């Protein structure tokens, strides 16, 4: 199965929140190059959250309905 980016986040903490939400709905998610982002932080840009292509539409729906930019900003590091 091919992985595709469902969303990108400003930091790994935000990506983990979204990953946990997706996984609570039964969608496996991967934070791309997580260790690299933990080490180099903002120097490398946004953190991509990936899911299987077959789960992309449902994952976007979940993230869009249960997370919004305002709620994620409260979790910024």
C-alpha positions as CSV (number, residue, x, y, z in Angstrom):
1,X,0.0,0.0,0.0
2,X,1.3,3.4,-0.9
3,X,1.5,6.2,1.7
4,X,0.4,9.7,1.0
5,X,0.5,12.9,2.9
6,X,-2.9,13.7,4.6
7,X,-1.7,16.9,6.3
8,X,1.4,18.8,7.4
9,X,2.0,20.3,10.8
10,X,4.2,23.0,12.3
11,X,5.8,20.6,14.8
12,X,5.9,16.9,15.8
13,X,3.6,17.5,18.8
14,X,0.8,18.6,16.6
15,X,1.4,15.7,14.2
16,X,1.2,13.3,17.1
17,X,-2.2,14.8,18.2
18,X,-3.5,14.2,14.7
19,X,-2.0,10.8,14.5
20,X,-3.6,9.7,17.7
21,X,-7.0,11.0,16.5
22,X,-6.7,9.1,13.3
23,X,-5.6,5.9,15.1
24,X,-8.5,6.2,17.5
25,X,-10.7,6.0,14.4
26,X,-8.9,2.9,13.2
27,X,-6.7,4.6,10.6
28,X,-3.0,3.8,10.9
29,X,-0.8,6.9,10.4
30,X,2.9,7.6,10.1
31,X,4.8,10.8,10.9
32,X,7.4,11.0,8.1
33,X,11.0,11.2,9.2
34,X,9.9,11.8,12.8
35,X,13.4,11.4,14.3
36,X,14.8,13.9,11.9
37,X,12.2,16.5,12.8
38,X,12.7,15.9,16.5
39,X,16.4,16.6,16.1
40,X,16.3,19.5,13.7
41,X,12.9,21.0,14.5
42,X,11.8,24.1,12.6
43,X,14.9,24.1,10.4
44,X,13.4,21.4,8.2
45,X,9.9,22.8,7.8
46,X,6.6,21.2,8.3
47,X,6.0,17.7,9.6
48,X,4.1,15.5,7.2
49,X,1.5,13.0,8.5
50,X,0.9,10.1,6.2
51,X,-1.8,7.4,5.7
52,X,-2.4,4.7,3.2
53,X,-3.9,6.1,0.0
54,X,-7.1,4.1,0.6
55,X,-7.7,5.9,3.9
56,X,-6.9,9.4,2.6
57,X,-10.4,10.7,2.1
58,X,-11.7,9.4,5.4
59,X,-8.6,10.7,7.2
60,X,-9.1,14.2,5.8
61,X,-12.7,14.1,6.9
62,X,-11.8,13.1,10.4
63,X,-9.1,15.8,10.7
64,X,-11.3,18.4,9.2
65,X,-14.2,17.8,11.4
66,X,-12.4,17.1,14.7
67,X,-9.4,19.4,14.5
68,X,-9.2,22.9,13.4
69,X,-6.4,25.5,13.2
70,X,-7.5,27.3,16.3
71,X,-7.4,24.1,18.5
72,X,-4.0,23.1,17.1
73,X,-2.5,26.5,17.8
74,X,-3.0,25.9,21.5
75,X,-0.8,22.9,21.2
76,X,2.1,24.6,19.5
77,X,5.5,24.1,21.2
